[in-house]
Amino acid sequence: MNTPKTEWPSSLDDNELEELDQYLRAHVGEGDLLLDGVHGLLSALAVGPLQVLPEEWLPEVLHEPFADETEGNRVLALLAKLNDSINAELDVDAYEPILGEVETEAGPVLSAAGWCEGFSRGIDLRAGLWEKRLADDPQLMEMLGPVMALAVDEGILNADAEFEKLSDEEYDECLTQVPTVLGAVNRYWQAHPVTEEEVEAAVRTDEQEPHTPPPRQRSGHWVH
């Protein structure tokens, strides 16, 4: 059921995006997410198998104490607004990823590296459920194809087989498919929710083999 337009949480405007971007840049450490990565992380959680509460994902985003209560309230409000806007955009097929920008000899170009990095970390937070379903249902893996291709191309994910780098045209085509992919994955989990058995198996796996994703790095500037 679509959210009535009057109840949509508004997306961050350009000034708010800039404010959040500058905060994250001022507090970034090696391997930490920037704005595009945070958007990818929250996007994965929005379309994922089970709800992930803020106390679980905030440590992936915030790594230092706030300077004061005012700063803390402001940053948390911006992150909450960003998070809410993703679900609202998905409800009305208006989702757009926040992408990075990297400098090349020909000038700045869009990069999905940071977004894919964040998306992969979002999957990591429910790794057991994602991995089992991806192994059991090739339909889900096929849906994620364009995102997986971008992540492999950017070195975010390792592939079992060797893949040629995407051409500029192929890369751009995968980028244009990201909103469609997220919409399809969102509907998939709604139509095929996780079972109690899957949850119990994932908990057992996490207890036996805690998932520790490798550190990743990225650079660049956000654009929307």
Disulfide bonds with the S-S distance in Angstrom:
none
